[in-house]
Structures are given as structure tokens and as C-alpha cells.
Amino acid sequence: MESRWIIEWFQQFGPWAVLFVGLFWYVLRTSAEREERLINERREMLAEADDREKRLIDALNELADKYNIIVRDLSEIKQHLIHGKGAREQ
């Protein structure tokens, strides 16, 4: 009802004023829809980024565990070589 009154009021200023009001109304309506869509897309992207970050951290932790095993094995080998323990004594 109000939109009809606004259009009738702007008609006294000519077709360009009516066109301006119509386009302005359209832009406001589509901007809200676009903004809602962008907010949803951003939420999805953040969820994907969180998931990707979790997978990367898990992979890094797994690599760190494997690295620690290698370091421990190398330390044992070094100790055997330094102290002369190993196959020669057996």
C-alpha cells in the first residue's frame, strides 16, 4: 500500500523519478538477498577452512610422531656406536 503511494507521489516528478524509485526498490531487495547468500557462503567457507586446518594439524602431529620415533632410533644407534654395543659383542 505504501509503495503504491510512493510511486504515485513520484509520478508528479516524471518518469525518471518513478524509474529511480523502482530501481532503488529493486536494488534494496536484491541486495538483502545477495547479502544473505554471501553470509551463508562465508559460513560454509569458514567451516571448510576449519576442517582443512584440523586435517593439517592431524597430519603434522602424525609426522611429528614419526619424526620422534626416527630421532629415538637414531639416538639408540648412536649410543650403540659410541659405547661399542651391538653386533660385535654378540
MMTF fields as JSON, N, C-alpha, C and O atoms, coordinates in Angstrom:
{
  "mmtfVersion": "1.0.0",
  "mmtfProducer": "UNKNOWN",
  "numBonds": 359,
  "numAtoms": 360,
  "numGroups": 90,
  "numChains": 1,
  "numModels": 1,
  "chainsPerModel": [1],
  "groupsPerChain": [90],
  "chainIdList": ["A"],
  "bondAtomList": [4, 2, 8, 6, 12, 10, 16, 14, 20, 18, 24, 22, 28, 26, 32, 30, 36, 34, 40, 38, 44, 42, 48, 46, 52, 50, 56, 54, 60, 58, 64, 62, 68, 66, 72, 70, 76, 74, 80, 78, 84, 82, 88, 86, 92, 90, 96, 94, 100, 98, 104, 102, 108, 106, 112, 110, 116, 114, 120, 118, 124, 122, 128, 126, 132, 130, 136, 134, 140, 138, 144, 142, 148, 146, 152, 150, 156, 154, 160, 158, 164, 162, 168, 166, 172, 170, 176, 174, 180, 178, 184, 182, 188, 186, 192, 190, 196, 194, 200, 198, 204, 202, 208, 206, 212, 210, 216, 214, 220, 218, 224, 222, 228, 226, 232, 230, 236, 234, 240, 238, 244, 242, 248, 246, 252, 250, 256, 254, 260, 258, 264, 262, 268, 266, 272, 270, 276, 274, 280, 278, 284, 282, 288, 286, 292, 290, 296, 294, 300, 298, 304, 302, 308, 306, 312, 310, 316, 314, 320, 318, 324, 322, 328, 326, 332, 330, 336, 334, 340, 338, 344, 342, 348, 346, 352, 350, 356, 354],
  "bondOrderList": [1, 1, 1, 1, 1, 1, 1, 1, 1, 1, 1, 1, 1, 1, 1, 1, 1, 1, 1, 1, 1, 1, 1, 1, 1, 1, 1, 1, 1, 1, 1, 1, 1, 1, 1, 1, 1, 1, 1, 1, 1, 1, 1, 1, 1, 1, 1, 1, 1, 1, 1, 1, 1, 1, 1, 1, 1, 1, 1, 1, 1, 1, 1, 1, 1, 1, 1, 1, 1, 1, 1, 1, 1, 1, 1, 1, 1, 1, 1, 1, 1, 1, 1, 1, 1, 1, 1, 1, 1],
  "groupList": [{"groupName": "MET", "atomNameList": ["N", "CA", "C", "O"], "elementList": ["N", "C", "C", "O"], "formalChargeList": [0, 0, 0, 0], "bondAtomList": [1, 0, 2, 1, 3, 2], "bondOrderList": [1, 1, 2], "singleLetterCode": "M", "chemCompType": "L-PEPTIDE LINKING"}, {"groupName": "GLU", "atomNameList": ["N", "CA", "C", "O"], "elementList": ["N", "C", "C", "O"], "formalChargeList": [0, 0, 0, 0], "bondAtomList": [1, 0, 2, 1, 3, 2], "bondOrderList": [1, 1, 2], "singleLetterCode": "E", "chemCompType": "L-PEPTIDE LINKING"}, {"groupName": "SER", "atomNameList": ["N", "CA", "C", "O"], "elementList": ["N", "C", "C", "O"], "formalChargeList": [0, 0, 0, 0], "bondAtomList": [1, 0, 2, 1, 3, 2], "bondOrderList": [1, 1, 2], "singleLetterCode": "S", "chemCompType": "L-PEPTIDE LINKING"}, {"groupName": "ARG", "atomNameList": ["N", "CA", "C", "O"], "elementList": ["N", "C", "C", "O"], "formalChargeList": [0, 0, 0, 0], "bondAtomList": [1, 0, 2, 1, 3, 2], "bondOrderList": [1, 1, 2], "singleLetterCode": "R", "chemCompType": "L-PEPTIDE LINKING"}, {"groupName": "TRP", "atomNameList": ["N", "CA", "C", "O"], "elementList": ["N", "C", "C", "O"], "formalChargeList": [0, 0, 0, 0], "bondAtomList": [1, 0, 2, 1, 3, 2], "bondOrderList": [1, 1, 2], "singleLetterCode": "W", "chemCompType": "L-PEPTIDE LINKING"}, {"groupName": "ILE", "atomNameList": ["N", "CA", "C", "O"], "elementList": ["N", "C", "C", "O"], "formalChargeList": [0, 0, 0, 0], "bondAtomList": [1, 0, 2, 1, 3, 2], "bondOrderList": [1, 1, 2], "singleLetterCode": "I", "chemCompType": "L-PEPTIDE LINKING"}, {"groupName": "PHE", "atomNameList": ["N", "CA", "C", "O"], "elementList": ["N", "C", "C", "O"], "formalChargeList": [0, 0, 0, 0], "bondAtomList": [1, 0, 2, 1, 3, 2], "bondOrderList": [1, 1, 2], "singleLetterCode": "F", "chemCompType": "L-PEPTIDE LINKING"}, {"groupName": "GLN", "atomNameList": ["N", "CA", "C", "O"], "elementList": ["N", "C", "C", "O"], "formalChargeList": [0, 0, 0, 0], "bondAtomList": [1, 0, 2, 1, 3, 2], "bondOrderList": [1, 1, 2], "singleLetterCode": "Q", "chemCompType": "L-PEPTIDE LINKING"}, {"groupName": "GLY", "atomNameList": ["N", "CA", "C", "O"], "elementList": ["N", "C", "C", "O"], "formalChargeList": [0, 0, 0, 0], "bondAtomList": [1, 0, 2, 1, 3, 2], "bondOrderList": [1, 1, 2], "singleLetterCode": "G", "chemCompType": "PEPTIDE LINKING"}, {"groupName": "PRO", "atomNameList": ["N", "CA", "C", "O"], "elementList": ["N", "C", "C", "O"], "formalChargeList": [0, 0, 0, 0], "bondAtomList": [1, 0, 2, 1, 3, 2], "bondOrderList": [1, 1, 2], "singleLetterCode": "P", "chemCompType": "L-PEPTIDE LINKING"}, {"groupName": "ALA", "atomNameList": ["N", "CA", "C", "O"], "elementList": ["N", "C", "C", "O"], "formalChargeList": [0, 0, 0, 0], "bondAtomList": [1, 0, 2, 1, 3, 2], "bondOrderList": [1, 1, 2], "singleLetterCode": "A", "chemCompType": "L-PEPTIDE LINKING"}, {"groupName": "VAL", "atomNameList": ["N", "CA", "C", "O"], "elementList": ["N", "C", "C", "O"], "formalChargeList": [0, 0, 0, 0], "bondAtomList": [1, 0, 2, 1, 3, 2], "bondOrderList": [1, 1, 2], "singleLetterCode": "V", "chemCompType": "L-PEPTIDE LINKING"}, {"groupName": "LEU", "atomNameList": ["N", "CA", "C", "O"], "elementList": ["N", "C", "C", "O"], "formalChargeList": [0, 0, 0, 0], "bondAtomList": [1, 0, 2, 1, 3, 2], "bondOrderList": [1, 1, 2], "singleLetterCode": "L", "chemCompType": "L-PEPTIDE LINKING"}, {"groupName": "TYR", "atomNameList": ["N", "CA", "C", "O"], "elementList": ["N", "C", "C", "O"], "formalChargeList": [0, 0, 0, 0], "bondAtomList": [1, 0, 2, 1, 3, 2], "bondOrderList": [1, 1, 2], "singleLetterCode": "Y", "chemCompType": "L-PEPTIDE LINKING"}, {"groupName": "THR", "atomNameList": ["N", "CA", "C", "O"], "elementList": ["N", "C", "C", "O"], "formalChargeList": [0, 0, 0, 0], "bondAtomList": [1, 0, 2, 1, 3, 2], "bondOrderList": [1, 1, 2], "singleLetterCode": "T", "chemCompType": "L-PEPTIDE LINKING"}, {"groupName": "ASN", "atomNameList": ["N", "CA", "C", "O"], "elementList": ["N", "C", "C", "O"], "formalChargeList": [0, 0, 0, 0], "bondAtomList": [1, 0, 2, 1, 3, 2], "bondOrderList": [1, 1, 2], "singleLetterCode": "N", "chemCompType": "L-PEPTIDE LINKING"}, {"groupName": "ASP", "atomNameList": ["N", "CA", "C", "O"], "elementList": ["N", "C", "C", "O"], "formalChargeList": [0, 0, 0, 0], "bondAtomList": [1, 0, 2, 1, 3, 2], "bondOrderList": [1, 1, 2], "singleLetterCode": "D", "chemCompType": "L-PEPTIDE LINKING"}, {"groupName": "LYS", "atomNameList": ["N", "CA", "C", "O"], "elementList": ["N", "C", "C", "O"], "formalChargeList": [0, 0, 0, 0], "bondAtomList": [1, 0, 2, 1, 3, 2], "bondOrderList": [1, 1, 2], "singleLetterCode": "K", "chemCompType": "L-PEPTIDE LINKING"}, {"groupName": "HIS", "atomNameList": ["N", "CA", "C", "O"], "elementList": ["N", "C", "C", "O"], "formalChargeList": [0, 0, 0, 0], "bondAtomList": [1, 0, 2, 1, 3, 2], "bondOrderList": [1, 1, 2], "singleLetterCode": "H", "chemCompType": "L-PEPTIDE LINKING"}],
  "groupTypeList": [0, 1, 2, 3, 4, 5, 5, 1, 4, 6, 7, 7, 6, 8, 9, 4, 10, 11, 12, 6, 11, 8, 12, 6, 4, 13, 11, 12, 3, 14, 2, 10, 1, 3, 1, 1, 3, 12, 5, 15, 1, 3, 3, 1, 0, 12, 10, 1, 10, 16, 16, 3, 1, 17, 3, 12, 5, 16, 10, 12, 15, 1, 12, 10, 16, 17, 13, 15, 5, 5, 11, 3, 16, 12, 2, 1, 5, 17, 7, 18, 12, 5, 18, 8, 17, 8, 10, 3, 1, 7],
  "groupIdList": [1, 2, 3, 4, 5, 6, 7, 8, 9, 10, 11, 12, 13, 14, 15, 16, 17, 18, 19, 20, 21, 22, 23, 24, 25, 26, 27, 28, 29, 30, 31, 32, 33, 34, 35, 36, 37, 38, 39, 40, 41, 42, 43, 44, 45, 46, 47, 48, 49, 50, 51, 52, 53, 54, 55, 56, 57, 58, 59, 60, 61, 62, 63, 64, 65, 66, 67, 68, 69, 70, 71, 72, 73, 74, 75, 76, 77, 78, 79, 80, 81, 82, 83, 84, 85, 86, 87, 88, 89, 90],
  "secStructList": [7, 2, 2, 2, 2, 2, 2, 2, 2, 2, 2, 6, 6, 7, 2, 2, 2, 2, 2, 2, 2, 2, 2, 2, 2, 2, 2, 2, 2, 2, 2, 2, 2, 2, 2, 2, 2, 2, 2, 2, 2, 2, 2, 2, 2, 2, 2, 2, 2, 2, 2, 2, 2, 2, 2, 2, 2, 2, 2, 2, 2, 2, 2, 2, 2, 2, 2, 2, 2, 2, 2, 2, 2, 2, 2, 2, 2, 2, 2, 2, 2, 2, 2, 6, 7, 1, 6, 6, 6, 7],
  "xCoordList": [0.822, 0.0, 0.876, 0.635, 1.891, 2.775, 3.589, 3.843, 3.992, 4.789, 3.973, 4.523, 2.674, 1.789, 1.736, 1.793, 1.628, 1.57, 2.878, 2.871, 3.997, 5.306, 5.433, 5.891, 5.027, 5.109, 4.212, 4.624, 2.999, 2.091, 2.655, 2.516, 3.288, 3.859, 5.004, 5.129, 5.85, 6.977, 6.543, 7.307, 5.376, 4.905, 4.776, 4.895, 4.54, 4.434, 5.778, 5.817, 6.882, 8.204, 8.673, 9.745, 7.876, 8.206, 8.613, 8.79, 8.759, 9.068, 10.445, 10.651, 11.389, 12.716, 12.687, 13.407, 11.872, 11.75, 11.12, 11.542, 10.099, 9.46, 10.448, 10.522, 11.204, 12.211, 13.259, 13.664, 13.697, 14.667, 14.129, 14.834, 12.899, 12.311, 12.191, 12.488, 11.754, 11.627, 12.972, 13.078, 13.984, 15.321, 15.892, 16.535, 15.655, 16.133, 15.482, 16.154, 14.203, 13.463, 14.02, 14.221, 14.265, 14.804, 16.192, 16.486, 17.037, 18.391, 18.356, 19.113, 17.498, 17.387, 16.968, 17.52, 16.006, 15.501, 16.563, 16.796, 17.202, 18.198, 19.471, 20.163, 19.791, 20.971, 20.811, 21.761, 19.634, 19.396, 19.542, 20.13, 19.008, 19.131, 20.589, 21.053, 21.303, 22.707, 23.533, 24.416, 23.252, 23.98, 23.761, 24.704, 22.533, 22.231, 22.983, 23.527, 23.01, 23.724, 25.226, 25.86, 25.787, 27.211, 27.545, 28.591, 26.683, 26.899, 26.915, 27.775, 25.971, 25.929, 27.165, 27.725, 27.594, 28.797, 30.021, 30.879, 30.104, 31.231, 31.241, 32.299, 30.063, 29.977, 30.459, 31.182, 30.057, 30.49, 32.004, 32.666, 32.545, 33.986, 34.755, 35.803, 34.232, 34.897, 34.844, 35.805, 33.716, 33.609, 34.597, 35.244, 34.713, 35.677, 37.104, 37.932, 37.395, 38.742, 39.055, 40.173, 38.077, 38.29, 38.568, 39.443, 37.813, 38.018, 39.401, 40.108, 39.776, 41.098, 42.207, 43.205, 42.031, 43.024, 43.167, 44.281, 42.047, 42.081, 42.82, 43.634, 42.534, 43.222, 44.722, 45.528, 45.102, 46.524, 47.229, 48.353, 46.575, 47.172, 47.326, 48.349, 46.315, 46.42, 47.592, 48.345, 47.736, 48.838, 50.185, 51.127, 50.285, 51.54, 51.849, 53.005, 50.842, 51.062, 51.537, 52.405, 50.972, 51.395, 52.849, 53.636, 53.194, 54.58, 55.526, 56.64, 55.094, 55.92, 56.147, 57.25, 55.115, 55.279, 56.288, 57.145, 56.183, 57.127, 58.542, 59.511, 58.655, 59.96, 60.555, 61.746, 59.746, 60.233, 60.719, 61.708, 60.036, 60.473, 61.827, 62.712, 61.987, 63.256, 64.374, 65.473, 64.105, 65.118, 65.511, 66.693, 64.525, 64.825, 65.66, 66.627, 65.303, 66.071, 67.495, 68.446, 67.637, 68.986, 69.798, 71.002, 69.166, 69.87, 70.336, 71.45, 69.496, 69.883, 71.056, 71.995, 71.007, 72.102, 73.385, 74.456, 73.265, 74.435, 75.021, 76.238, 74.168, 74.642, 75.348, 76.382, 74.781, 75.423, 76.788, 77.735, 76.892, 78.166, 79.184, 80.358, 78.763, 79.674, 80.165, 81.357, 79.275, 79.633, 80.073, 80.397, 80.084, 80.551, 79.6, 79.991, 78.386, 77.402, 76.865, 76.807, 76.486, 75.878, 76.264, 76.461, 76.372, 76.579, 77.968, 78.112, 78.992, 80.342, 80.445, 81.21, 79.723, 79.801, 79.054, 79.368, 78.12, 77.329, 78.04, 77.527],
  "yCoordList": [-1.18, 0.0, 1.257, 2.183, 1.288, 2.447, 2.592, 3.703, 1.463, 1.537, 2.172, 2.902, 1.904, 2.5, 4.013, 4.765, 4.452, 5.883, 6.563, 7.661, 5.905, 6.475, 6.636, 7.669, 5.61, 5.674, 6.787, 7.542, 6.893, 7.954, 9.334, 10.26, 9.47, 10.764, 11.128, 12.28, 10.133, 10.4, 10.594, 11.159, 10.158, 10.342, 11.82, 12.203, 12.621, 14.065, 14.654, 15.755, 13.951, 14.438, 13.874, 14.231, 12.999, 12.493, 11.034, 10.425, 10.484, 9.052, 8.693, 7.569, 9.643, 9.335, 9.138, 8.292, 9.902, 9.742, 8.391, 7.714, 8.007, 6.703, 5.584, 4.604, 5.735, 4.736, 4.639, 3.541, 5.787, 5.794, 5.052, 4.235, 5.331, 4.684, 3.181, 2.382, 2.803, 1.379, 0.659, -0.42, 1.26, 0.649, 0.638, -0.329, 1.713, 1.767, 0.665, -0.005, 0.482, -0.573, -1.952, -2.803, -2.158, -3.429, -3.695, -4.81, -2.667, -2.825, -3.165, -4.023, -2.511, -2.815, -4.264, -4.946, -4.724, -6.089, -7.121, -8.082, -6.919, -7.891, -7.826, -8.833, -6.655, -6.542, -7.374, -8.018, -7.366, -8.167, -9.653, -10.398, -10.084, -11.491, -11.857, -12.914, -10.979, -11.23, -11.26, -12.104, -10.352, -10.32, -11.607, -12.147, -12.094, -13.341, -14.507, -15.361, -14.539, -15.596, -15.541, -16.574, -14.332, -14.184, -14.579, -15.178, -14.255, -14.652, -16.172, -16.733, -16.844, -18.309, -18.914, -19.883, -18.342, -18.839, -18.667, -19.547, -17.537, -17.301, -18.305, -18.798, -18.609, -19.61, -20.968, -21.671, -21.334, -22.602, -22.614, -23.612, -21.505, -21.435, -21.53, -22.173, -20.887, -20.969, -22.391, -22.862, -23.075, -24.463, -25.345, -26.208, -25.13, -25.892, -25.593, -26.501, -24.324, -23.949, -24.589, -25.053, -24.617, -25.262, -26.751, -27.309, -27.387, -28.814, -29.056, -29.982, -28.215, -28.345, -28.127, -28.847, -27.138, -26.883, -28.076, -28.439, -28.684, -29.852, -31.005, -31.676, -31.237, -32.323, -32.051, -32.97, -30.798, -30.462, -30.627, -31.125, -30.213, -30.369, -31.843, -32.248, -32.656, -34.093, -34.688, -35.511, -34.261, -34.763, -34.331, -35.122, -33.087, -32.615, -33.369, -33.706, -33.636, -34.405, -35.812, -36.346, -36.415, -37.756, -37.734, -38.618, -36.716, -36.592, -36.344, -36.868, -35.559, -35.298, -36.587, -36.83, -37.409, -38.694, -39.574, -40.195, -39.627, -40.43, -39.863, -40.617, -38.544, -37.908, -38.267, -38.561, -38.246, -38.593, -40.036, -40.33, -40.936, -42.329, -42.428, -43.149, -41.705, -41.723, -41.151, -41.705, -40.055, -39.446, -40.416, -40.562, -41.076, -42.031, -43.187, -43.6, -43.718, -44.814, -44.379, -45.129, -43.158, -42.66, -42.48, -42.736, -42.048, -41.91, -43.269, -43.398, -44.277, -45.628, -46.131, -46.717, -45.905, -46.325, -45.603, -46.207, -44.301, -43.521, -44.054, -44.184, -44.356, -44.895, -46.24, -46.505, -47.084, -48.371, -48.17, -48.893, -47.202, -46.954, -46.353, -46.723, -45.448, -44.795, -45.779, -45.822, -46.547, -47.439, -48.821, -49.689, -49.018, -50.28, -51.438, -52.596, -51.151, -52.231, -52.552, -51.688, -53.751, -54.092, -55.465, -56.374, -55.626, -56.942, -57.496, -58.715, -56.669, -57.156, -57.866, -58.823, -57.448, -58.045, -59.372, -60.219, -59.559, -60.79, -61.886, -63.004],
  "zCoordList": [0.0, 0.0, 0.0, -0.774, 0.868, 0.922, -0.355, -0.819, -0.917, -2.143, -3.269, -4.093, -3.309, -4.332, -4.149, -5.122, -2.901, -2.605, -2.998, -3.555, -2.705, -3.045, -4.555, -5.044, -5.282, -6.754, -7.291, -8.172, -6.773, -7.224, -6.912, -7.711, -5.758, -5.398, -6.336, -6.753, -6.671, -7.557, -9.006, -9.789, -9.387, -10.755, -11.101, -12.264, -10.119, -10.399, -10.808, -11.357, -10.554, -10.933, -12.263, -12.751, -12.849, -14.167, -14.157, -13.102, -15.363, -15.47, -14.902, -14.444, -14.93, -14.41, -12.9, -12.368, -12.221, -10.772, -10.436, -9.499, -11.218, -10.986, -11.274, -10.534, -12.349, -12.687, -11.579, -11.198, -11.066, -9.984, -8.761, -8.169, -8.388, -7.213, -7.446, -6.559, -8.644, -8.957, -8.884, -8.302, -9.475, -9.446, -8.029, -7.621, -7.286, -5.909, -5.078, -4.294, -5.245, -4.527, -4.898, -4.032, -6.193, -6.681, -6.089, -5.657, -6.072, -5.547, -4.058, -3.603, -3.308, -1.884, -1.656, -0.793, -2.421, -2.254, -2.642, -1.909, -3.791, -4.241, -3.411, -3.263, -2.866, -2.016, -0.755, -0.31, -0.187, 1.018, 0.709, 1.494, -0.428, -0.824, -1.071, -0.645, -1.759, -2.068, -0.784, -0.632, 0.127, 1.386, 2.183, 2.763, 2.21, 2.918, 2.277, 2.977, 0.95, 0.244, 0.537, 0.75, 0.546, 0.826, 2.264, 2.512, 3.193, 4.583, 4.693, 5.371, 4.03, 4.06, 3.412, 3.923, 2.282, 1.614, 2.511, 2.564, 3.216, 4.115, 5.255, 5.644, 5.794, 6.86, 6.365, 7.071, 5.148, 4.568, 4.369, 4.655, 3.881, 3.66, 4.978, 5.045, 6.024, 7.328, 7.879, 8.488, 7.663, 8.128, 7.369, 7.962, 6.061, 5.261, 5.714, 5.801, 6.001, 6.449, 7.797, 8.019, 8.696, 9.99, 9.822, 10.484, 8.928, 8.671, 8.072, 8.471, 7.112, 6.484, 7.513, 7.515, 8.383, 9.419, 10.361, 10.741, 10.736, 11.622, 10.957, 11.593, 9.666, 8.96, 8.852, 9.0, 8.594, 8.5, 9.842, 9.901, 10.908, 12.239, 12.572, 13.125, 12.24, 12.471, 11.686, 12.207, 10.423, 9.599, 10.175, 10.202, 10.632, 11.234, 12.521, 12.775, 13.327, 14.553, 14.238, 14.928, 13.197, 12.785, 12.313, 12.654, 11.527, 11.081, 12.256, 12.276, 13.22, 14.396, 15.183, 15.673, 15.305, 15.993, 15.266, 15.896, 13.93, 13.156, 13.286, 13.377, 13.294, 13.453, 14.81, 14.903, 15.854, 17.192, 17.249, 17.92, 16.553, 16.501, 15.813, 16.272, 14.716, 13.982, 14.848, 14.886, 15.538, 16.403, 17.51, 17.822, 18.1, 19.169, 18.625, 19.266, 17.449, 16.857, 16.536, 16.758, 16.007, 15.71, 16.984, 16.989, 18.049, 19.332, 19.829, 20.335, 19.689, 20.097, 19.269, 19.808, 17.973, 17.093, 17.484, 17.547, 17.745, 18.148, 19.457, 19.591, 20.4, 21.672, 21.468, 22.082, 20.602, 20.316, 19.676, 19.987, 18.795, 18.135, 19.097, 19.058, 19.946, 20.885, 21.945, 22.248, 22.492, 23.579, 23.098, 23.909, 21.822, 21.267, 21.487, 21.341, 21.826, 21.978, 20.61, 19.735, 20.431, 19.169, 18.693, 19.5, 17.412, 16.802, 17.111, 17.195, 17.283, 17.512, 18.851, 18.965, 19.847, 21.147, 21.2, 22.037, 20.366, 20.411, 19.779, 19.722]
}
